[in-house]
Amino acid sequence: MLTFDNSYVRELEGLYAFSSAERKSAPRMSKLNYSLAEELGLGPDELDSPDWVQYFSGNAVAPGSQPIAQAYAGHQFGNFVPRLGDGRALLLGEIIDRKGHRRDIQLKGSGPTMFSRNGDGKAALGPMLREYLMGEAMHNLGIATSRALAVVATGESVYRETALPGAVLARVASSHIRIGTFEYVAAGSDFASLKRLANYTMRRHYPELEDGSYIGLLRAFSMRLAILVARWMGTGFIHGVMNTDNMALSGETIDYGPCAFMEHYDPKTVFSSIDRRGRYAYGNQPAIAQWNLARFAETLLPLLDEDTERAVELATIEVDAFAGHYENAWLSVMRQKLGLRQKEEDDASLAASFLEAMHAGEADYTLAWRALANASGNGASWRSLFAMDAGKLDAWLPRWQARLAREGRSMENIAEDIRSANPFIIPRNYLVEEALEAASKNDDMGPFDRLLDALSEPYAEKLPSYARPAPREHTERYQTFCGT
């Protein structure tokens, strides 16, 4: 049995509203994450109890849980909304996992709350399974992320453009404190609440900092955010909706709405149907992360210094420093992907030139990086990936091979490093859609389960059918949707 704690409720009064889930008529377990459950301290025998279907659907409240809807604000596509909050989610509380880490359990799609803004508070099965799949894929790729503990089918229809099967997602995260949480407090000019929130965030996510080290909080989050986005960029991941209310202070990826993985390399790639101007395109993600960091810094100004000008000066230094943090994190990722252990001054240019060659050749991002393991000695076997234009690749290849020679290691050893840094399998968009369609339309979880199994070992060179790119015409017209 999970033992719930509720420190957010105890310490942050005013930043939530007690709420309850809407009753579901015929809930049944659609997908249960046994490995995550084990991390949390639950055994298989416990999870197979019918009680958990009731808990994870919201029909029953687990012992010790105090369900709340969290309050937050946010910049949505650059426009500030002072009051958003959990419109279809409930934080059940926190548990301490087997490693002693405090983690939230939240229901998503559990019904309307006071923050629903005329929405129905429900969720469809397809988007909830997408979040499950993407969270597990990111976890297995080694990227900080929230994860799904369970998806419960509600037995009811959710009405969007058409009637869709409803579902509730049970999500686990280090917390759901967002930049938007700080924006909500700052918008109310409540200094005492801002101080409580900042101190709580430091104790929970940055225990190396002392209460009152607010510039330290800004700096620590900046560095963690830089690492997260660099890893997104290294795998071709596009979050799709980097609003400030979707940026967690834990440095984890949360809110998998219109997300996707890029196939052929193009920095302007956008899949989200609601991102009509490309604000959150793949290549814009580092700059948007810094923009979001600036919004966080603005909320902390009253805590940084009584002198507003001095506070702005201190915050600006940290926001400007993000570019360096990101460059270092990105270069670390790129060196690993290129098979480099030593550091040379020209490495950033070497990585950038390979990306230029990929762009010119319209090469598949994942396969082109992975193929470096086979090209350390001879590039002929993978040149076909750059079929549109291999000229830049031909110019780059000798430069990279000369750089490898200075590593002083065997090609076999370098190739092993490359394979461990570049996945063979990612959640290919067409495979994701096929799996979600089978589950939603035909109640067939087979394609989903097989894809999930393939993604459990993304660096292993097996199951080649899951590594195959989509037909070009599919990629060019592919869109993802928010799912709300």
HELIX and SHEET records of a PDB file:
HELIX    1   1 SER A    7  GLU A   11  1                                   5    
HELIX    2   2 TYR A   34  LEU A   40  1                                   7    
HELIX    3   3 PRO A   44  LEU A   47  1                                   4    
HELIX    4   4 ASP A   51  SER A   57  1                                   7    
HELIX    5   5 LEU A  125  LEU A  141  1                                  17    
HELIX    6   6 ILE A  179  ALA A  187  1                                   9    
HELIX    7   7 PHE A  191  HIS A  205  1                                  15    
HELIX    8   8 TYR A  214  THR A  235  1                                  22    
HELIX    9   9 THR A  244  ASN A  246  5                                   3    
HELIX   10  10 TYR A  282  ASN A  284  5                                   3    
HELIX   11  11 GLN A  285  LEU A  304  1                                  20    
HELIX   12  12 THR A  308  LEU A  338  1                                  31    
HELIX   13  13 ASP A  347  GLY A  361  1                                  15    
HELIX   14  14 TYR A  365  ALA A  375  1                                  11    
HELIX   15  15 GLY A  379  PHE A  386  5                                   8    
HELIX   16  16 GLY A  391  ALA A  405  1                                  15    
HELIX   17  17 MET A  411  ALA A  421  1                                  11    
HELIX   18  18 ASN A  429  ASN A  442  1                                  14    
HELIX   19  19 GLY A  446  LEU A  455  1                                  10    
HELIX   20  20 PRO A  464  TYR A  466  5                                   3    
HELIX   21  21 ARG A  472  ARG A  477  1                                   6    
SHEET    1   A 2 TYR A  16  PHE A  18  0                                        
SHEET    2   A 2 ILE A  68  GLN A  70 -1                                        
SHEET    1   B 5 ARG A  28  LEU A  32  0                                        
SHEET    2   B 5 ARG A 147  TYR A 159 -1                                        
SHEET    3   B 5 ALA A 163  ALA A 173 -1                                        
SHEET    4   B 5 ARG A 102  LYS A 108 -1                                        
SHEET    5   B 5 ALA A  89  ILE A  96 -1                                        
SHEET    1   C 4 ARG A  28  LEU A  32  0                                        
SHEET    2   C 4 ARG A 147  TYR A 159 -1                                        
SHEET    3   C 4 ALA A 163  ALA A 173 -1                                        
SHEET    4   C 4 ALA A 123  ALA A 124 -1                                        
SHEET    1   D 2 GLY A  74  GLN A  76  0                                        
SHEET    2   D 2 ASN A  79  VAL A  81 -1                                        
SHEET    1   E 2 PHE A 237  ILE A 238  0                                        
SHEET    2   E 2 ALA A 260  PHE A 261 -1                                        
END                                                                             
